[in-house]
Amino acid sequence: MAAQTSADRIAAAKLWAISTGSGAANLPYLAHALYALVLVESDDVDRVSADEHWRVYVNPAWVATIEVPELGRELIHLTWHLLLDHASRAAGMGVDGTTAAAWHAAAELTVAETLGADLTPAPTAREAAAARGGRLRNARAGRAVEEHYALLSGLPAAARGTPRPEPVRVPGCWCGSCCDGVARTSELPANADVGAVGRVDADLVRHHVAIEFQQATGVGTHAGEAGRWAKEILEPTIPWETLLARAVRRAVGWTSGRHEQTWARPSRRTSSSPGVLLPGWRRPVPRVAMVVDTSASIDDRLLGRALGEVDGALTGIGVPGTAVTVLACDTAVGPVRRVRRASEAALVGGGGTDLRVGIQAAAAARPRPDLVCVLTDGHTPWPAAAPPGVAVVVAMLGRAGEQLPPTPRWALRVECRLPD
C-alpha cells in the first residue's frame, strides 16, 4: 500500500473534526471553514501553522508521524484563529514582532475557552499564558482577546502601535500570522500563486459557520469570545448615527429624484417641434421640516447629537440651509424658524408633549416640506395617518436598555441611544 501523503492525512483530520459519534470531534459546523483551507507543504515550519490568507503550512515529515486526531485538533485550533479574525484585530491593536508573543498567549486563551481541554492541542493556551508570567492564571473566563492582551502586555486595550510590515520570526508563536497578523519568514507572500481566501470570501465563510455554530450550540448559550463572535456576525450592531443619516438621505433622495415641469425654461426639444411650445423641466430643491420635542423629558446632550447628525446628512447631500425649517414643540408649536443649520435653532419649551400639533404645522407650511424629521423620546400621541405627500423620519431619543414607546407604521423609525 502506498504511503499516505500530507493531503491524505489532512483530509482524514478534517473528516475526524466534522464527524459525529464516539472518537470524533463532533464539530460539523466547522466544515465550511475547514474545507476552505489551502494546503501548502513546507519544510520551513516545524509542524503546522497558518497565515491570514487561510493557507495552512504543514511539515510533511511531522504530518507523517502525528496521529489523525491530534492533527485534527491543530487544524480546528488554527481555524478558530481565522474565524475570530485574530490577525486583523491584532493589526488594529498595533501588534508587531515585539508584542506578538503577548497577543499570541491572549488569543490562545480565547480559543482554548471555545474548544475546551479535549480539543485544545498541547501546549495549552493556559500553559503558554502561565509561561508569560502567570498574569492570566486566574483570568476571568469570557474576556475578549483585547482584554487578555492588555493584561499580558501592560498596554491599554485601545493602544495603537506601528506594525512591522517585513516578515519576522516570532519565538514561541507557532500558529503563524493567522493569530497575530505578523508575517513570518516561512510564509508565502499574499500574491503567491498557490491559492488563498480573500477578505470577502473569508467573511462569507465566517457568516456560514456562525449560522451553523448557533444552530449547533443554541442561540445565546455559548458564552465568551465565540458566542460574541457569532452574535456580532449574525446580528450586527450598527451605530444609530449611521442609521439616522442613512434614513435622512434615503428620504431626501426620493425627493431629489423627482422632476417638475416649468414654463420659465424652454425645453431642449423645442427645435424638433417648430411652432409647438414645450415646457422645460427642473429638479426641485428638497424642503425639510424638523419637529423637535422640547419637553422636559428630553436629554439635551442626545438631542444635540441627533441634530448634528441630521445636519451632517443634509449638508452631505447638498440640501441648503435655507430649505430647512425648525419647529420647537411640546404641547404647542413654538416660533417657526428657517435656519442655516438645525443645531443652531433656539429651542424653547419644557412642558408636556403633543407632537401632533407640530407635525400638523409642518405639513401645513407653504411651500410644503418633502421630509419631516421628528426628534422625540416618543412619549407623545401621534397623528392617525401620515401627512399626505410627506416622508416622515422619527429619531427616537433614549438610553441604552430603555424601552422606547412605539411609533406609527407610516414613519421610518431610528432609535438613537446614549450609552449608560
MARTI-836916 format. One line per field, with one value per residue (C-alpha): residue number from 1; x, y, z. Coordinates in steps of 0.05 Angstrom, whole numbers. Example, Ala and Ser with C-alpha at 12.3 -4.5 7.8 and 13.67 -1.06 7.14 Angstrom:
% residues 2
resi c(1_2)
u c(246_273)
v c(-90_-21)
w c(156_143)
% end
This chain:
% residues 420
resi c(1_2_3_4_5_6_7_8_9_10_11_12_13_14_15_16_17_18_19_20_21_22_23_24_25_26_27_28_29_30_31_32_33_34_35_36_37_38_39_40_41_42_43_44_45_46_47_48_49_50_51_52_53_54_55_56_57_58_59_60_61_62_63_64_65_66_67_68_69_70_71_72_73_74_75_76_77_78_79_80_81_82_83_84_85_86_87_88_89_90_91_92_93_94_95_96_97_98_99_100_101_102_103_104_105_106_107_108_109_110_111_112_113_114_115_116_117_118_119_120_121_122_123_124_125_126_127_128_129_130_131_132_133_134_135_136_137_138_139_140_141_142_143_144_145_146_147_148_149_150_151_152_153_154_155_156_157_158_159_160_161_162_163_164_165_166_167_168_169_170_171_172_173_174_175_176_177_178_179_180_181_182_183_184_185_186_187_188_189_190_191_192_193_194_195_196_197_198_199_200_201_202_203_204_205_206_207_208_209_210_211_212_213_214_215_216_217_218_219_220_221_222_223_224_225_226_227_228_229_230_231_232_233_234_235_236_237_238_239_240_241_242_243_244_245_246_247_248_249_250_251_252_253_254_255_256_257_258_259_260_261_262_263_264_265_266_267_268_269_270_271_272_273_274_275_276_277_278_279_280_281_282_283_284_285_286_287_288_289_290_291_292_293_294_295_296_297_298_299_300_301_302_303_304_305_306_307_308_309_310_311_312_313_314_315_316_317_318_319_320_321_322_323_324_325_326_327_328_329_330_331_332_333_334_335_336_337_338_339_340_341_342_343_344_345_346_347_348_349_350_351_352_353_354_355_356_357_358_359_360_361_362_363_364_365_366_367_368_369_370_371_372_373_374_375_376_377_378_379_380_381_382_383_384_385_386_387_388_389_390_391_392_393_394_395_396_397_398_399_400_401_402_403_404_405_406_407_408_409_410_411_412_413_414_415_416_417_418_419_420)
u c(0_27_45_-5_10_3_-61_-90_-76_-102_-166_-172_-162_-217_-264_-249_-264_-332_-356_-403_-401_-352_-279_-295_-291_-365_-358_-396_-408_-334_-339_-345_-284_-241_-252_-235_-164_-109_-55_18_74_136_199_206_154_166_96_35_16_-29_-26_-81_-98_-124_-63_-42_32_49_116_109_155_115_48_71_83_26_-39_-100_-139_-80_-73_-148_-141_-87_-130_-190_-147_-119_-188_-215_-159_-182_-256_-246_-204_-147_-99_-140_-156_-82_-67_-119_-83_-16_14_84_142_158_89_64_81_34_-22_-9_-18_-82_-110_-92_-132_-195_-190_-178_-240_-280_-255_-246_-190_-208_-198_-142_-73_-16_16_-49_-63_-63_6_30_-1_30_98_87_88_25_-16_-73_-71_-134_-162_-237_-265_-303_-259_-244_-174_-161_-174_-127_-74_-79_-67_-8_26_11_-15_-85_-137_-142_-67_-42_27_64_61_125_109_171_168_198_209_167_196_143_87_76_7_32_4_-68_-61_-27_-22_54_82_131_193_164_101_88_73_0_0_34_1_-18_-89_-116_-181_-194_-227_-296_-295_-269_-328_-376_-344_-350_-423_-438_-401_-435_-503_-483_-450_-512_-556_-510_-497_-561_-571_-541_-519_-445_-411_-345_-310_-343_-413_-400_-368_-430_-478_-439_-437_-510_-538_-491_-499_-499_-486_-550_-514_-503_-576_-604_-561_-579_-654_-650_-610_-659_-720_-688_-661_-731_-750_-686_-701_-767_-772_-825_-847_-834_-853_-797_-745_-754_-750_-687_-732_-765_-722_-750_-823_-827_-888_-902_-886_-858_-846_-777_-760_-729_-707_-736_-692_-717_-751_-741_-780_-753_-802_-762_-791_-772_-810_-775_-761_-713_-639_-605_-539_-572_-616_-555_-520_-582_-589_-517_-524_-586_-548_-489_-533_-570_-505_-473_-527_-530_-593_-582_-594_-648_-690_-692_-747_-744_-807_-798_-857_-880_-956_-957_-914_-863_-833_-822_-752_-716_-643_-578_-564_-615_-567_-565_-640_-666_-708_-759_-809_-805_-876_-914_-913_-962_-925_-989_-993_-920_-927_-993_-960_-901_-946_-988_-928_-923_-884_-899_-838_-817_-789_-810_-757_-783_-736_-770_-768_-834_-878_-930_-994_-986_-1030_-1076_-1047_-984_-985_-1001_-943_-891_-838_-831_-768_-773_-709_-726_-681_-666_-614_-584_-631_-691_-756_-778_-851_-880_-884_-934_-921_-922_-859_-788_-762_-689_-671_-617_-589_-536_-495_-503)
v c(0_68_115_168_237_301_317_249_258_329_304_249_301_346_287_269_341_346_275_258_198_165_184_243_317_326_396_392_467_477_440_502_534_471_456_529_520_518_466_485_434_468_446_516_503_456_424_464_538_584_653_705_684_616_578_521_505_433_399_333_295_317_303_232_217_252_217_239_264_307_335_349_388_430_446_463_508_546_551_586_637_652_653_701_745_750_775_837_851_847_897_943_939_954_886_877_829_856_847_787_738_772_774_701_680_721_692_622_631_653_594_545_572_560_489_462_418_358_394_443_420_416_460_492_566_569_538_589_644_619_619_693_708_677_740_702_642_666_707_714_670_701_762_786_775_850_849_790_824_887_846_809_867_921_964_995_957_1014_1021_1030_1015_1013_943_918_902_858_783_764_704_706_658_615_636_573_588_637_703_676_691_759_787_789_758_700_685_616_644_659_730_749_746_677_633_576_596_638_661_735_781_778_703_697_738_693_632_664_680_609_579_628_603_530_546_578_522_470_504_544_619_656_593_595_648_682_701_651_669_743_729_692_744_802_768_748_807_865_928_989_1057_1097_1157_1117_1093_1163_1194_1138_1147_1222_1212_1160_1204_1265_1225_1203_1276_1296_1245_1279_1330_1383_1418_1492_1543_1590_1548_1524_1451_1425_1391_1456_1457_1389_1414_1481_1522_1480_1507_1453_1461_1450_1410_1428_1388_1418_1430_1384_1422_1395_1410_1387_1379_1379_1354_1406_1374_1367_1293_1303_1293_1356_1320_1267_1318_1359_1297_1277_1348_1347_1281_1305_1369_1330_1284_1343_1381_1319_1311_1385_1410_1484_1512_1558_1497_1473_1496_1480_1476_1471_1435_1410_1415_1474_1497_1550_1600_1572_1590_1578_1569_1552_1495_1459_1453_1530_1537_1566_1512_1535_1494_1446_1425_1362_1332_1330_1326_1320_1396_1401_1351_1383_1452_1426_1393_1456_1501_1532_1512_1443_1404_1340_1310_1318_1295_1286_1283_1258_1209_1181_1198_1233_1218_1211_1231_1176_1179_1204_1275_1269_1272_1278_1228_1223_1201_1194_1196_1163_1190_1147_1110_1041_987_1034_1010_1063_1074_1050_1096_1095_1045_1101_1133_1109_1097_1103_1091_1139_1118_1144_1091_1082)
w c(0_-19_38_55_31_72_34_52_126_126_92_145_200_172_168_240_261_228_241_297_343_390_379_332_348_334_303_237_238_221_155_111_144_146_72_54_80_27_40_30_45_74_109_138_192_250_247_224_221_181_152_149_77_102_78_123_122_143_151_112_160_220_188_172_245_280_297_258_319_342_271_272_337_306_245_289_331_272_240_302_298_227_244_302_255_306_252_234_307_324_269_299_366_334_349_319_326_395_424_384_440_488_436_418_491_496_431_452_515_479_430_488_523_459_447_517_543_500_434_452_426_474_500_521_519_595_598_547_588_652_619_605_679_706_698_664_711_746_688_685_630_573_563_494_466_470_545_556_514_556_619_590_555_606_549_549_509_459_448_377_353_286_258_224_151_139_154_221_265_329_381_415_368_328_299_246_222_227_301_304_233_235_171_182_141_129_96_24_0_-5_-81_-86_-139_-92_-75_-18_13_3_53_22_16_87_113_75_107_176_164_142_202_250_227_236_303_332_307_338_405_414_407_465_502_485_528_515_452_405_428_419_351_325_352_322_253_251_290_274_316_270_304_307_277_213_212_223_168_121_135_122_58_33_47_15_-44_-63_-69_-105_-160_-178_-234_-246_-310_-316_-369_-346_-382_-454_-469_-503_-554_-578_-641_-662_-658_-694_-674_-612_-543_-498_-423_-393_-332_-266_-205_-142_-80_-25_32_103_166_233_291_355_420_473_532_599_589_530_542_516_500_458_424_405_376_336_308_288_251_213_195_170_128_96_83_52_0_-18_17_31_100_72_56_129_177_251_295_370_401_469_475_427_369_387_339_270_245_180_197_161_210_252_311_315_325_391_423_475_514_572_587_565_496_438_373_332_330_308_252_230_229_189_137_131_117_48_10_37_61_27_91_163_213_284_343_406_464_438_497_455_417_342_283_258_188_154_127_53_5_60_82_158_196_272_313_379_434_494_535_527_554_558_529_478_461_394_334_275_220_168_198_189_259_281_355_379_447_494_529_604)
% end
